[in-house]
Amino acid sequence: MLLLRRAAQTAVRTNHHRSFSASQTHLNERKGLVLGVFEKEGEEGSLHLTQAAAGFDQTLSGKLSELLKISGPTLKKGKSRIFYGIHKVTMSTSNKKNKKNMSLYNIRVIKSSLCLHQDFPCVAVVGLGKKDAGVCGAENWDTSKESIRQAVSAGCRLLQDLEVNHVEVDACGDAQSAAEGAALGLFHYDQLKSKKKTKVTTQLHGSADSVGWEKGLAYAEGQNLARFLMEAPANHITPTAFANTIEEKLAPHAKRVTINKRPQSWIEEQQMGAFLSVSKGSEEPPVFLELHYNGSPDSKQAPLVFVGKGVTFDSGGISLKPSPSMDAMRADMGGAATVCASIVTAAALKLPVNIIGLAPLCENMPSGKATKPGDVVTAKNGKTIQVDNTDAEGRLILADALCYGHTFNPRAIVNVATLTGAMDVALGSAAAGVFTNSDWLWEQLHKHYTRQVTDSQLADLNNIGKYSRSGGACTAAAFLREFVTAAHWAHLDIAGVMGNKDEIPYLRKGMSGRPTRTLVEFAAGLA
């Protein structure tokens, strides 16, 4: 057995060098494979192969299992290991009868071992952690699915770094999660760089669950669309460019989708004074993007209304932000990006539900025409607002959009916004903050915060709380509540989850596109 292990080690070393000496043409055409392994319960250092990995191992007479044993410590969750040119090893007939006398010279490698594996020159094996880790009831968090996303993304990135341009992916027990991990993990915004990462195509390996795989790809592509919009520089994604991008993405679904790109003249006709007070400081014209997805067989079904804050660049206006990290304010339209991306995804999945998406799009810039601290503006519902801080602009554009959303008699309204730094301070990147008028506790609490925004010297409301930053996320929600009459409304403050450092392993550093998949799942649940 020791000699067999040494033979396997020799083969690994030999093939490792051979893979890099192959011609560039061959490297450009090669494929990769991602396979998963679980940790065995109660057996330290033991691994359990997934169904696809076990099948692959069987075709190689156990070579994969042997390599995993000799190549290092047990694979932990989210970790990966790469093997090059795995081939089948067979023994001579005489020594199959007498394994004790086996020597290196009695082992012969079949013809395919003289070159890289015909199908998969590179195989990445990834650690999935414990099988059936289950759902955390307190947070409704499926640990098993998250482990699959994390592991698959690690394997795909490893192969991408090796310039492998086509990867087959093990479903690892959940094809949807595997597809999400692959597509989300491979996304990288490099459109403006001369040197780009290898573009990788993926497909399902060793599973018949193509439906789950395609669903996972749709979810991930939706989130990647939001990431693209949020990551792109503000001079590339203006309000007009944003609207045009969404229109292009929805073009294949024209039979089910109606798109209205409302110009400034329409905004003025609607008397959206709060929205216009933000946009007036910029040379870029505002756009009110209105999307109607008609997926329900019942055309009379009341729609679900999504409203997303769409400030494509937020300088703070006259209340100018500090310059450090101001460049990140290109993603201050994360609410609009996730809302619109979720509707694109719903259309791709043909969800049987009616959804309306509203995205007031503008820039918040200082100029001679910009709103000044202390100015009073009038919202669409007639309420006057004293603007004491022009950097609290998101709630102003949402106020008018929420008023307009009620005209569709919605079954529910959900607004999404990178609204307050206070939410980032409160929750960080762990989760978005959710406020709702459907929750008994919030119904009691919001009265306290409402008093802080209705105590205004010059108008009905003040756009910042009476005590400035104290309870900032709560006073912002209370402000929005003043423009809601619908029985079912939720406000998602996503400021804390706007970006990703390393909190979500399958998302690279940058803009996260969260919570696109959550919005899609919510809409699907109402179908």
N, C-alpha and C positions, 0 to 999 in steps of 0.2 A: 504493500500500500504506500509505503514511503517513497519507493521508486516511481510509482504512478503519479504521486503528488509532485515530485521533482520534474517528471516529464511534462505535467500540465503547466508548471511554472515556467519551464523552458519554452513551451509553446506560446504562453502569454507574452513573454519577453520578445520572442522572435516576431510574433505577429504585431506587437506594438511598434516595433521599428519598421516593419514592412509596410504598415498602413501609411506611414509618412513618406515612404520612398516611392509610392505609387505615382503615376503620372497625374498632372493637374486635371486633365480631362476626366480621368476616372474619379477623382475626388469630387469634381463638380457634379457628377452623375450619381454618386452613391446615396444610399438611403440609410436611415437610422431607425432604431427600434427602442421604445421605452417600455420596460417591464417592471411590475411591482412585486414587492415581497412584504409580508406581514411579520411582525414579531410573534413568536409562539408564546401563548400564555403559560406562565409558570416554568418556562425552560430558558434559562439564561443563555444568551448567545445563539439561540436557535431561530431559524427563519422558516416561514411557510410561504411557498410560492403561490401567486394567484393562478387562476385557471389557465390564463394565456401563457404565463411564465412557465407553468408546469408542462404545458403542451410543447412549448419551444424547447424546454430542457429535455423532454422525452425524445424529440427528433435528433438531439445531439448526444443521446445515450448518457445523460446526466452530467455532461461537461459543464453546464452553467452552474449547477449546484456545487460541483467540485471547485470551480473557480471562486465562487462566493466564499467558500470555506477557507481557501488559502490566501485570498487577496487582502485580508485585513480584518479589523473588528467588525462585529455585527452591524449591519446597516440600521441606523436610527431613523426615526421619523423625519422626513423632509430631506434626508441626505441621499446622495447618489454616487454611483460607481460606474466607470466606463470600461468596457471590454472591447478589444479590437480583434476582428477576424476569428471569431469563435468557430471551430470546426469539429466535426465528429471524430472521436478517437476510437479505434477498434483494436482488439487484441488478436494475436495469431491463434489459430485453432488449438495448437498444442498447449499453449499456456492458459487457455480458458479452463483446462482440466486441472492445472496445477498453478494457482495464483501465488502460492508461497514462493515458487521459484521464478516468479516473473522478474524480468530485468528490462532496462530501458531499450535494449536491442530487440526484445520480443514484442515491442509495440510498434505498430505501423500506422501511419496516418493516411486516410483515404485521399484520393486524387484531389479533392476540393481543398485540402489543406495547403496545397502548393500556392494558393493565391488567397486573397481576401474572400470572406464568405460572399457567395453570389448575391444573396438577398440583403443581408445587413452587415456591412463591414464594421459598423459601430453599434454597440448595444449598451444602452444606459439602464442600469437596474436601480430602482428608487425605493426608499424605505417608506412604508405606509403606516408604521406604528402598529398598534394593537388592532386586530380585526374586530369589527362590530363594537367600536368604541362607544357608539350610541349618541343620543341627543342629551344635551344639558337642559334639563327641564326649566331651570331658573332663567336661562337666557334664550331658550328655544334655539339652541345652537347645535347643529349636527357635526360633531367632532369628526366622524368618519369621512364625511364628504369634504370637510375642510382639509383633512389629511391627504385625501386624494388630489385635491387641487394643488396643494403645496408640493407634493411629491412629483406629480406629473410636470408641473411647471419647471421644477429643478432639473428634471431629466431633459426636457425639451431645450432649455437654455444651454445646458451642457453641450448638447449636439449642435445647437446653433452656433456656439462659440467655435466649434470644430468645422464650421462652414458646411455642415450637412444640410441639404436643402429640401429633403422630404423625410418626414418622420411618421412612422406608424406607432400608435399609442394603445397600450393595454387599457381596457376599460376599468380595471382594478376594482370591479364589483359595482361600479356606478358610471355608466358611459357619459351621462350628462356632466357630472363633476369632473371627469377626466377631460372632456372637451373644453370645459370652462378653464381648467388649469392650464391646458396647452395653449389656448388662444390668448388668454389674459397674460400668461407668462412670457409669451413671445412678442407681445406688443412693445414697440419702442418708437418714440417720436424722433425720427431722424430725417424728416423730409427736407430740412434746410442744410444738412451736412453733406459734404462731398464724399466722405467715407461712410458708408451705410452698413448696417448689420445684414447678414445673409437673410434673405426672405425664405421662410420655411413654410411648406405646405404640410398639412397633417391629415391623417386618416385613421379610422378605428382599426385595431388589430385584435383578432381572436375573440370577437364577440358579435352576436347577431343583433345587438340593441342599437341599430342605426338610428331609430327614432330618438332615443335619448341622446345620442351623440349629436345629431342635427339640432336638437333643442338646446343643448349646451353651447354649441357654436353660435346659435342665434343670440342667446343671452350674453355671451362674451363679446360678440361683435357689437352689440348694442352698447355695452359698457366701454368698449374700445372707441366707439364713435364719440361718446362723451369725453373720454380722455383726450382724444385728438382735438376736439374743439377747445377744451380747457387748457391744453398744453401749448397750442399754437400762439404765436405772438399777436398782440392786439392790433398791429397794423395789417395782419393777414386775416384775422377774424373780426371784422367790423360788424355792426348790426346787419348791414346789407349782406355781407359775405356769409354770416351765420345763417340767415334766412335762406340764402341761395343753396348752401350746403345741405340743409335739411330738405329743401325742395327736391334736390337731386337724389338724395337717399330714399325719398318716398315715391319717386317716379315709377318704380316697378309695381307699386301698389295703388296706382291711380284709380282703379275701379272702386276701391274701398276708402280712399282718402281724398279730402278736399283741403286745399291749402290757400290761405288768404294772407298775403303780405301787406298789412295795412300801413299806408304812408302817413306822414305827419299831418296832412290835411284831414285824414279820417280821425286821427287821434284828437285833433282840435275839435272836430264835429262832435265827438263823444264827450267833450268837456273833461278830459282827463288832465286836469291842471296839476295834479301831484306828479304824474309821469313827466309832463312837459317841463316842470320846474327842475328836474334832474337833467334832462337832455339838452336844455337850452344853452349850456355852457360849451358844448362841443360843436365842431364843424361837421361831424358825422351826423347825418339825419337819423332820427329814431325810426324803428320799425316795430309794429305790433304784430307778431307772428301768431296766427290762429290756425290750428290744425284740427280737423275733424276726421276721426277714424270710425267708420261705421261697420263694425264687425258682427253685431248682433243680427240674427235673422228677424228680430222684432224691431222694425224701424222706429217704433214709438217708445222703445226702452229709454228711460232717463239716462243721460250720459254721466260718466265719471269725469270730473273736471280736474285736470292737473294744471297748476299755475307755477311757472318757474321764473325766478329773478334772472334778468338777462343783462347785467351791466358788463359789457365786453371789455371795459377797462375802468377801474375806479381809482382815480387820483385823490379822491376825497373832496374834490371841488375846492371852494374857497377855504374850507376847513381842511387844508392840505395834509395828506398823510406824511409821516416821516419817510425819507427816501429808502432806508434799508428795507429790503424785501418788497418794495412797491411793485417790482416786476411781477410778483405772484398775483397781483390784482388783475392780470389778464384772465384769470380763472374765476373772476367774481360773477361770471354768468354760469357757474356750475349748476345752479338750479334749473335754468333754461336748458342747459346741455343735457342733463339727466332726464328731464321731462320729455324733451323732444326725442332723445335716443330711446326712451322707453316706448314711445309711440311707434317709432320705426320698428322696434323689436316686436311689438304687439301685432303690427301689420304683417311682418315677416312670418310670425307664428299663426296668423289668421285667428287670433283670439276672438271668441264669440261675445264681444262686449263693445259698447259704444264709449269712446273716449274723446274728450276735447282737450287739446293742449293750448295753453295761452302763455306767450312769452313776450313781455315788454322788453325790447332790446334798445340799449342806448349806451353812451359813454357818460361818465361823470367827470367833467373837466372844469378847471378854473378859467375864466375869461371875463371880459367886460360885460358879457351878457349873462353870466352865471348867477344863480340864486345866491343871495347873501345871507349870512346868519341873522336871524330876526325877521326875515321876510315871512309873509303869510300867503299861503296858496290854498286853492279850493279844489277838493277832490271831486270825483265823478258823482258821489252821492250827496254833494252839497256841504259836507263838513269842511270847516276851515282848519288849517294846520299851520302852526308856528314852527318854522324850520330854524331851530337854534344851532343845529350842527349839520352841515351839508354832507358830512361823511356818513350820516345815517340815512342814506338815500334809498337803500333797497326796499325798506318798508313803504316808501312813498310810491314807487312804481308798482309795488304789489297791491297797494291799497286800491288803485284804479282798476287793476286787472281782476282783483277779487270782486269788486262791484260789477264789472262786466260779466264775470263768470256766472253770477246769479241769474242772468237773463236766460240761461239755458235750462232752468229748473233742474239742476243736477241732483243725482242721488247722493253724491258726496263731493266735497272739494278738498283737494290736497295741494297745498303750496309748498314749494321746495326752494330754499335760498341759503346761500352763504351769508347769513345775515349779521351775526354778531361775533366779535372777538371774545365776548364773555362766554359764549358756548364752548369755544375752544379751551378757555381757561377751566370751565366747569368739568367737561367730559374728555377733553383731548381728542385723540383719534379713536377712542374705544367704540363710540356709537354716535349717531346723530341724535339731537334732542328733539323730542316730539311733544307738541302741545295740542290739546284738542278740546273742543267744547262738548264732546260726547262723554268725557270722563268726569265722574262726579267730583273727584278731588280737585281737578283743575278748575271746575266750575266754581268751587269755593275759593280757591286761591287767586283766580284771575282778578277778582274784585279789588284785592289789595294792590295789585300792579296797575289795574285800570285807573285808580285814583292818581297814580303817579304820572300818567300821560294825559289825563284830562284836566289836570291842574295847570292851565296855561294862562299867561298874562294877557295875550292878545287874540287868542283863537280858541276853537273848540278843543283842539288837541295840540300836544307838543310832540315833535318827532323824537325826542329823547326823554328819558325818565327824569322825574323831579330830582333824583339824587344821582344824576349823571350815570356813572358806570355801575353803580350798585344794582345787582339783579338785572343786568343789561339784557340778557337773553329773555328774561321773563317780561320785562317792560316792552320789549320789541314785539313779543307775541301778543301782549295785551293791546298794543297799538293796532295790530292787524285785526284783532277780534272786533274792533270798532267798525270794521268794514264787512263783517260776516253776519248774515242772517240765516244761512242754511243750517239745518239741524245737525248735519254731520260734516265737520270741518277738522282738518288736521294741518298743523304747521310743522314742517321739518326744517330745523336749523342745522345745516350741514357744514358750517364753517370749520368745525374740528376735523371733519373727514375729507376736506377738500383735497389735501395732498397726502402722499404716502412716502414715508422715509424707509422704514423696514418693518412697519407694524404688520402689514399683510404680505407674507412672503412671496405670494404668486403675483404681486404687482411690483413693478420696478419703482425706483425712486421717481417721484414726479406727481402729476395730477392723477387722482384715483378714479374718477368717474363714478364714485359712489353717490347715491344708492340706486343706480339704474336698474340692477337686477331685482332689487327689492320692490321698486315700483311696478315692474313687469309682473312679478309674483303676486303682488297685491291686486292688480287688475285681473290677472288670471283667476284669482280666488273669488272674484265677484262675477265671473262669467257664468 
